[in-house]
Every structure is written in C-alpha cells, then in structure tokens.
C-alpha cells in the first residue's frame, strides 16, 4: 500500500507543472505579534500556492485570470483575497491574520431550520471542529469526547463495547446521528460511536436536553450529531492520506500486532456540479494484556475496516447526495491454552465477534424560493453481529469450529425517512414541519421470533422573533407507534433573550418519550459474564426536562476574547428502562422499568482567546437520583464533579502548535439496598475519581503535510477502584472498573494534495 501512496503523491505533485504562470502576486503576512513564517498562501483546490518565508513574505506565480487567494495558518482565521492577474505583478501589501473565531460563531445545523451560528441558536450547542479533531491525533470518536464536560464512558471488556453517558443519563437515552440520520445499535450501549470513521468527520455537534420533538425516540438526554465532510465546491481532484502508529501502554509492534494502527486513504473528484468521493480506513488494535497471562487479553484485539463511497450533485437551488458507509469489524476473545485430549497438541478455544454494518444514506435539499425550502433524508441500515467459537491448534496452526461453543447471529434492520419543509413568512416568523418514519426489525438465535416496531411521526415548530432581543420556538410532535400507545402530543418550547450586548439567556422545557427498543424487548444474551434476558412487558419512558443557560461575552476584542456560560438542568423520568435483577431468577438480569429517575446539576464553562493562546476551563456538578432513597434512609441525590481544561498554543513562525487536554472526573457514588441480619440497609458504593490528560504536538510543513505526535493518558489510568457489592448477577460491578489501557505514545502523518 505504501508504494501506491508514493505513486499517487508523485502523480498529483507532477501535474502542478502543467500550466505556465502569467503573473505574480506578493505581500507580507502578519499577526498581532509580527511576521508569520510558514503561512500557506494558495488558490483553494489547486496546486498554485506557496508558504511565507522567515520575514512573513511571499511571492506567488499564477496564470492569467481571476483568482481567489486563501491565506491561512494554524489557529488563525483564514483571509481570502480576490485578484485579477494580467501579466503584471500585484502587491497585496500587509495581510493581518487574527485568532480564529470561537465556538459561539461556529455554524451549526442540529435542530435548526437552516445553518446558523451557535450564538443565534435557541439551543445550547457545543461544537468540536475538524481542526480540534485533527490536532488531537484522534483515531476514534471516544478519544475526542473523553475530556468533554458532562460525558462519561464505560467499557464492557467481555463484549468489547463502550457506552457513553451525557449529563448523568446513559447511552440508550443519547441519540447518535450521522448527518442528522439515526444510527442503530444491537444492545443498550452506543457501540456505533466506535464504528464511524474519524477521518471523514467535519465536526461534532452536541445538544444537551431532550430533542424528542425534532428527533424522536432515544433523544431524552440529548443528541450527538456527527457531521461529515462534504468536499470542496470547486472542480478538482483531492487526495488525502493518513498513517498513525500508537503504543498500547508499553506494548508496540510496527503496523501490526500490539499497539494501535490507523491508515486512511480518501479521494474526491469534482467536475462542475458533480462530486464523487471514496474513502477507506484500516484500524487495527492489538489488544492489551493487562493483568491476564497467556493468550487471554483484558482488552480485546480488534480488526476494523471502514469504507465510504458517495456521489453528490449541487447547484444554487439543489443539493442531492448519496453515500454508502460500510463497517467490517472483528473482535477477538482469545482463550487460554490447554492440551487437546484427542490430538495431544497445545490448543485454545477462541471467540470472534464479527460485526457488519451496511449503511445507505441519501439526502436532498431544494430551495423553492427565498422563503421556502424542502429537505429529505432516506436511509437503510443492515446491521449484524455474529459469535464464532473455534478451536485453534497452535502446533498445526489450524482452526476448526467448536460445535459445543456459542455460534449465533443477530441482525437488525432499519428503514428511515424524513421529509421536512421550511417556510419563512417574514424576518420575524418562520415555520418548520415534516413527516418521519422508522421501520425496525430483527432476527436471530437470540431474538424471540422476528419482531417489528414501526413508528410514524408528524412534527411542527415555529420561531417567533419579538423585536431584536427575544426569540421563542415552540414545537409539537405527534406519534403513532405500532406497539406502544405513545402520548397524543410531545411539546417543547425553547427561548432566547438578549439581555444586554453580549449577555444571552436561554430557557427551555421539553417533554420526552422513548418506546422500548427491539433489543430491550426480545434480545437474550448469555455467556460467561452476562446473563441478560429481554422483557416484553416493558413500558415506554417519558420525561420532563428543564434547562437554563446564561452566556456572557466578558471581553470581545480582536486580540483578546473571554466567554463564560453558566447552565443548569433538571430532568424527571418516568418508567426509565434500566438493567436489574430478574424477580423470578436472581441469577439473571433483565430490562426493568424504574418508576422514577432524576438528574440535576449545573455547568460553568469559560473560553479564552489571547493572541496565540486558546484555552477553556469548565466545571460541572451533576446529581443522579438515588433509587433506594424512598425505601431506605439515604440522600435523594448522589453527586459527582468534573473539571476540564483544553489549552492550545500556536507558534506561527515555525507553523507549530502544542495542545494539552485534561479532565478530572470525580468519584461516582451510588447507594445499594443490601440485606443484612438486621434488615435492609443503604450501602454506599463509589467508583474512584481519576485524571485523564493528553499532550499533542502538531507541525505543518511543505504546506500540505502535517506531522502529529504526543502522549495519551498521561496519568496512566487503567482500572478504577470500585466498592460496589458483587451480587453475582449479570453486569455486577466487581472489584474494579476498566477505564483505559495505560499511557500511550503516538506519531502520525497526514497529507492532503489537490489538483
């Protein structure tokens, strides 16, 4: 593969010399501290470009005609200049680059009538830009989100899956979207987060609080919308490649075996209004031994292949695209060795968990006129996961099927469609309404029968701008579920008030609804570590949620900006679905409805932009309802704290940036009802606090190449002490909680070439 990449690099670079320059453009690039060395000066999506010298000066040769020149540098806002080259030299003089705009100015689409800035949205939205993802050297989405405030991750090492919590709520109440279309999962964990190619992501948008009106079931706690790259609008060929190598703790073998190995190749071609693209990623994780000995590994080895192919057509009024995302993933649970009684050879029994996810997605936008627009989205997901148990003869290196072991396959299929219309009646009144359809089915050895759940919805919301300082957005969603009696209507109302210049207040209420998923009703799973049975008697969940956010631009100057946001939330859930002990068999776990569950708390976020330094500092205090407090004397809420900070310092003179990401996750307390000789008492259990930090260094050279390296998990976190009582049921806590596999070192190289 490396020879293919070298050949492609040579071909694209060589084609840069096919045109003869006709004129020159020159100037000097500076920022607040002086000249910038290594800034890129180029015509976007062409190979006409250069970099500034040690004095910040450049000279760019261009063919005759009109051109748009882009001047950019890491951490600074891009400046564009229009020039008309006519066989003469053009002096642009001094070009001043300022710090890049902060997240309040980021353009978002989640839950919006159309793309708009975070500052103008009625929702409180966090965005993680492509630049932030790139600077972290991330190989999966979890490594991007693990230092975000209000987010916790939990790992099931037996199944090799990871779940996410948002503001005290579990992953089954967090909606995962890919370009606004829901992703499906087999179990209650959001393993789909680990099956999206990090290399194709443009940004991640996070909305806290229920979004059931806009996105339906599973959106009670919030939405994580992953927005993919859509390519350049100009007619050119773009080639992107990436290679990254990472240790697993102290373990490493180059390009295979121990460690993390990531390779990516992406190609995009555009001709006038058409674009065709394709991407391929290979992610290999060699596993981690941990405290285990022999062949068995604590963290399962993983082989993952991710592919993408798409075609798009864009004009001023029409934007239509189709994309296929394919995932092939194999998790390997390696068994310990033994002497085979028949062959007398050294053997082992292994289990492979093989996942295939075929995701077809088509979307379209049509601007009827300047006041009316239509959007449509259709997707089909074919997801399967099978367990293969085999016997491996280590002497003969031969693998055979284990007939007494687990051999099964479960499939889940979803057809999704949404049609939405946006109407702007005036500058003060807008309306959005639409129809949505979800058709779900599943089958397999662990599925009871061949169940189906279909849901249809009509949703409508409107924005009323009262004067220049008040924005009110009420919404309603009408549901029809084929299995459950959904509420006749789900309401929400979001408001935004501009109190003074730079001071905004957002207040919101929303009703949430979630019908049980197929996996919770009909999926049964038994192995050495799990005893989980589906429950067809589950009730649907519903919730009432309130939140408020006060945002203040404390300082807003070209060289210095400081923004602060104080937020609070309260969520009350009825019939929350959770895993508990089966009343008919204490040795088995099942899905149960919890009568009442609540979360509450507040967050305080601050962002700073000062010359070449960008930073953030946040604090959260989150309370989770104590389910045993009504039957046993104990506090109604248990609380946990989080502190996070992200720092980035850019050195323009050498085109380099240094980043530091840190999060303190406080201890997580829970109360358990424990039976003793003196009756039932409340026993306090705690999962220990921990510190997580990454340090990365980025260097841009030859304008199209980026070298990244650093240290992940700086504090060498592996397992967290846990004092929970081990009841013996499935998913019991045990003596410690797996969190990570120790300190790792990584280095990666990315190249983006255009023609």
Secondary structure, 3 states (H helix, E strand, C coil): CHHHHHHHHHHHHHHHHCCCCCEEEEEEEEECCEECCCCEEEECCCCCEEECCCCCEEEEEECCEEEEEEEEECCEEEEEEEEEECCCEEEEEEEECCECCCHHHCEECCCCCCCEEHHHCCCCEEEEEHHHHHHHCCCCCHHHHCCCCCEEEEEECCCCEEEEEECCECHHHEEEEECCEECCCCCCCCHHHHHCCHHHEEEEEEEECCCHHHHCCCCCCEEEEEEECCCCCCCCEEEEEEEEEECECCECCCCCCCCEEEEEEEEEEEECCEEEEEEEEEEEECCECCCCCCCCCCECEEEEEEEEEEEEEECCCEEEEEEEEEEEEEEEECCCEEECCCCCCEEEEEEEEEEEEEEEEEEEEEECCCCEEEEEEEEEEEEEEEEEEEEEECCCCEEEECCCCCCEEEEEEEEEEEEEEEEECCCCEEEEEEEEEEEEEEEECCECCCCEEEEEEEEEEEEEEECCCEEEEEEEEEEEECCCCCCCCEEEEEEEEEEECCEEEEEEEEEEEECCCHHHHHECEECCCCEEECCCCCCCEEEEEEEEEEEEEEEECCCEEEEEEEEEEEEEEEEEEEEEEECCEEEEEEEEEEEEEEEEEEEEEEEEEECCEEEEEEEEEEEEECCCCCCCCCCCEEEEEEEEEEEEEEEHHHCEEEEEEEEEECCEEEEEEEEECCEEEEEEEEECCEEEEEEEEEEEECCCEEEEEEEECCCCCCEEEECCCCCCCCCCCCCEEECCCCCEEEEEEEEEEEC
